[in-house]
C-alpha cells in the first residue's frame, strides 16, 4: 500500500510538472499583442503606411516618414510586447525628433505585435527575418542612403543578430539589449523550477517552433563589424546593465560606445525620461558615421 501511495504521489508530481511546463511553453510563445496607439500625424508629421513581406511570406506593417534630403534612414525596432508607437517609451516623439533633425524614419511592428501578422512569438528565431525585411524595404526605397538600426530590448538584440548574420547597415543604436534570450527568459520566469523551465523550453521548440537559443547577442557581437552605441539605464532591473557591459567587452571593437544612464530606473525608457540628452547622444553618434548629406536622390518606390 505504501509503495502504491508513493508511486501515486510521484506520478501526480510528474503530471503537475508536465502541465506546468505546457503552460509555461504556451506563455513563452503567446504574442503580447497591443493596439498601435497613435500615428505620426498626431505630432504633425506626414507619413506613409507600409506593408511588406518577410522571407517566410508574413505580412508586416509599419510607416515611413521621409525627411527631404535625409542624410540617413533610421529603422526603429521595438521591444517585446510593444509596437512602433509605444507610449511608455515615447517612440512617436523619438521618430518626430529624428525627422526634425534630417533623418528619415521607418518604424514597423514585429510579427505578433501591433498590426503585423503572426500569432506566436518565436523567441527570435523568425523575428530576425522581420528586421532583415525592414532593412531590405528601406534599401529598395532609399537607394544608397545610409541605414541605421535603433532597437530597444528585444529589438536591440534582434538588430545585433541581424547584422551579425549579414544585414548591411551603417551603425546600430542598441538600447537595453540582453546577452541571450535564454538568460532573459530565465530571469523573467525565475520562480519556475529549473526542470520545469527546461521542459517548457523543449516544448516551446518542438510544439510552437520557438527557439530561445536562436538569439544570443553575446555570441553574435563578435561578427558585428560596424559601430554600435549601447545605451542602458543604471537601474534596469529587468535587464541589468551588466548585459550591455558584457556585450561591449565581447565585441573587442574600439568603435563601440557605451552610455550607462546614471540614476535612471526602468527598462529602455531613457528617451522618455531624458529626451534631450538621449537624442543628443544618438544624433552625435549618427553624425560621426554619416557626417555629410549623402542622399543620392534615388526615387522612392512602393514595396510589398
C-alpha positions in Angstrom: 0.0 0.0 0.0 2.8 2.5 0.9 4.5 1.7 -2.4 1.4 2.3 -4.4 0.8 5.6 -2.5 4.4 6.6 -3.2 4.0 5.8 -6.8 0.7 7.7 -7.0 2.3 10.8 -5.4 5.3 10.7 -7.7 3.0 10.2 -10.7 0.9 13.2 -9.6 4.0 15.3 -9.2 5.3 14.4 -12.6 1.9 15.2 -14.1 1.8 18.5 -12.4 5.3 19.4 -13.6 4.3 18.4 -17.1 1.2 20.5 -17.1 3.1 23.4 -15.7 5.7 23.0 -18.4 3.0 23.0 -21.1 1.5 26.2 -19.6 4.9 27.9 -19.5 5.7 26.9 -23.1 2.4 28.5 -24.2 3.2 31.5 -22.1 6.7 31.8 -23.6 5.3 32.0 -27.1 1.9 33.7 -26.7 2.1 37.0 -28.5 1.5 40.0 -26.3 -0.3 42.0 -28.9 -1.3 45.5 -28.1 -3.0 48.1 -30.2 -1.0 50.7 -32.1 -1.9 53.9 -30.2 -1.5 57.0 -32.3 0.2 57.9 -35.5 2.8 60.4 -36.6 0.0 62.7 -37.7 -0.8 63.2 -34.0 2.6 65.1 -33.9 2.1 66.9 -37.1 4.2 64.6 -39.3 3.4 63.3 -42.8 3.8 59.6 -43.2 3.1 56.7 -45.4 1.5 53.4 -44.3 3.6 50.5 -45.4 3.0 46.8 -45.9 6.0 44.5 -46.7 6.7 40.8 -46.7 9.3 38.8 -44.8 11.3 35.9 -46.3 8.8 33.4 -44.8 5.9 35.4 -46.5 4.5 37.0 -43.5 2.9 40.5 -43.9 4.3 43.2 -41.6 3.0 46.7 -41.2 4.8 50.0 -40.5 5.1 53.6 -41.6 7.7 55.6 -43.4 8.5 59.2 -42.6 10.5 60.9 -45.3 12.8 63.8 -44.4 13.7 65.6 -47.7 17.4 65.4 -48.4 17.9 63.0 -45.5 21.4 62.0 -44.7 20.3 58.6 -43.4 17.3 56.5 -42.6 16.7 55.2 -39.0 14.9 51.9 -38.7 13.3 51.5 -35.3 12.8 48.1 -33.7 10.5 47.9 -30.7 10.7 45.7 -27.6 8.7 42.6 -26.8 5.0 43.3 -26.1 5.3 46.8 -27.7 4.5 48.5 -31.0 6.1 51.0 -33.3 4.1 53.7 -31.4 4.7 52.5 -27.8 3.8 55.3 -25.5 5.7 54.2 -22.5 9.0 54.8 -24.4 7.7 57.8 -26.4 8.6 56.2 -29.6 6.4 58.6 -31.7 8.3 61.5 -30.2 11.6 59.9 -30.9 10.6 59.4 -34.6 9.4 63.1 -34.7 12.8 64.3 -33.3 14.8 62.2 -35.8 12.8 63.6 -38.7 13.2 67.2 -37.4 17.0 66.6 -37.4 17.1 65.5 -41.0 16.7 61.7 -40.8 14.0 59.6 -42.5 12.4 57.0 -40.2 10.9 53.6 -40.8 9.1 52.1 -37.9 7.3 48.8 -38.0 5.6 46.2 -35.9 7.4 42.9 -35.3 5.4 39.7 -36.1 2.7 39.0 -33.5 2.7 42.7 -32.4 0.7 45.7 -33.3 -0.8 45.4 -36.8 1.6 42.9 -38.2 0.7 39.3 -39.0 1.7 36.3 -36.9 0.0 34.6 -33.9 3.0 33.4 -31.9 6.4 34.7 -30.7 9.3 32.5 -31.8 11.7 34.0 -29.2 13.8 35.5 -32.0 14.1 32.6 -34.4 11.8 34.1 -37.0 11.8 37.7 -35.7 15.3 38.1 -37.1 13.6 37.9 -40.6 11.4 40.9 -39.7 14.5 43.1 -39.2 16.1 41.8 -42.4 12.9 42.5 -44.3 12.6 46.0 -42.8 16.1 46.9 -43.9 15.6 45.4 -47.3 12.5 47.5 -47.8 14.3 50.7 -46.8 17.2 49.7 -49.1 14.9 49.4 -52.1 13.2 52.6 -51.3 16.1 54.9 -50.3 18.8 53.6 -52.6 22.3 54.4 -51.4 21.2 56.4 -48.3 22.9 55.0 -45.2 20.7 53.0 -42.9 20.9 52.7 -39.1 19.1 50.4 -36.7 17.8 51.7 -33.4 16.4 48.9 -31.2 15.0 48.6 -27.7 15.4 45.5 -25.5 14.5 42.5 -27.7 14.6 44.8 -30.7 18.2 45.8 -29.9 19.1 42.1 -29.6 17.5 41.4 -33.0 19.4 44.3 -34.5 22.7 42.9 -33.4 21.8 39.4 -34.6 20.6 40.6 -38.0 23.8 42.5 -38.6 25.9 39.6 -37.4 24.2 37.4 -40.0 24.6 39.6 -42.9 22.2 42.5 -42.8 24.1 45.6 -44.0 23.7 48.8 -42.2 26.0 51.7 -41.2 25.5 51.5 -37.4 23.4 50.3 -34.5 21.9 52.0 -31.5 21.2 49.2 -29.0 19.1 50.4 -26.1 19.0 47.9 -23.2 19.8 44.6 -25.1 20.2 41.3 -23.3 23.1 38.9 -23.8 20.9 36.0 -24.7 17.2 35.2 -25.0 17.5 32.2 -22.7 19.1 34.2 -19.9 16.4 36.9 -20.3 13.6 34.3 -20.2 15.1 32.6 -17.2 15.1 35.9 -15.4 11.5 36.6 -16.4 10.4 33.2 -15.2 12.9 32.9 -12.3 10.3 31.4 -10.0 9.8 28.4 -12.2 11.7 25.3 -11.0 14.7 24.5 -13.3 13.4 21.2 -14.5 10.0 22.7 -15.4 11.7 25.6 -17.2 13.9 23.2 -19.2 11.0 21.1 -20.2 9.0 24.2 -21.2 11.9 25.3 -23.3 11.9 21.9 -25.1 8.2 22.0 -25.6 8.3 25.6 -27.0 10.8 24.5 -29.6 9.1 21.2 -30.6 5.4 22.3 -30.3 5.5 26.0 -31.1 8.7 26.2 -33.2 10.1 28.8 -30.8 13.8 28.6 -30.0 15.1 30.6 -27.1 18.6 29.7 -28.1 18.2 31.4 -31.6 19.1 34.9 -30.3 22.4 35.1 -28.5 23.9 38.6 -29.0 26.8 37.7 -26.7 28.0 35.3 -29.4 26.8 37.3 -32.4 28.6 40.5 -31.3 31.9 39.1 -32.5 30.6 39.2 -36.0 29.2 42.8 -35.8 31.8 44.8 -37.7 30.1 48.2 -37.6 30.0 50.9 -34.8 27.5 50.3 -32.0 26.2 52.7 -29.4 25.0 50.9 -26.4 22.5 52.6 -24.0 21.4 51.2 -20.7 19.8 52.5 -17.6 21.8 52.1 -14.4 18.7 51.0 -12.5 17.3 48.5 -15.1 16.2 45.5 -13.0 14.5 43.7 -15.9 17.7 43.6 -18.0 20.6 44.7 -15.7 23.2 47.0 -17.3 25.8 44.2 -16.9 24.2 42.8 -20.1 25.4 45.8 -22.1 28.8 45.9 -20.4 29.4 42.2 -21.3 28.3 42.8 -24.9 30.6 45.8 -25.3 33.5 43.9 -23.8 32.9 40.9 -26.0 32.8 43.0 -29.2 36.5 44.0 -28.9 35.7 46.8 -31.3 37.2 50.2 -30.4 34.3 52.0 -32.1 31.8 50.7 -29.6 30.3 53.4 -27.4 28.6 52.7 -24.1 26.3 55.1 -22.2 25.1 53.9 -18.8 22.4 56.4 -17.8 23.1 57.2 -14.2 20.4 57.2 -11.5 17.7 56.2 -14.0 15.3 53.3 -13.2 13.3 51.2 -15.6 13.9 49.2 -18.8 14.6 51.0 -22.1 12.9 54.3 -21.1 15.9 56.6 -21.2 14.5 58.7 -24.0 11.1 59.2 -22.4 12.8 60.2 -19.1 15.7 62.3 -20.5 14.8 63.1 -24.2 17.3 65.9 -24.8 20.5 64.1 -23.6 19.3 60.9 -25.2 18.7 62.4 -28.6 21.9 64.4 -28.4 23.9 61.2 -27.8 22.1 59.4 -30.7 22.4 62.2 -33.2 26.1 62.7 -32.3 26.7 59.0 -32.9 24.9 59.1 -36.3 26.7 62.3 -37.4 30.0 60.7 -36.8 29.1 57.9 -39.1 27.3 60.0 -41.7 29.0 63.4 -41.4 27.6 64.8 -44.6 24.3 64.5 -46.5 24.9 61.6 -48.9 21.4 61.2 -50.2 21.7 60.2 -53.8 18.3 61.3 -54.9 17.1 57.8 -55.5 13.4 57.8 -56.2 11.0 56.3 -53.7 9.1 53.3 -54.6 6.4 51.2 -53.0 7.2 47.7 -51.9 5.1 44.9 -50.6 
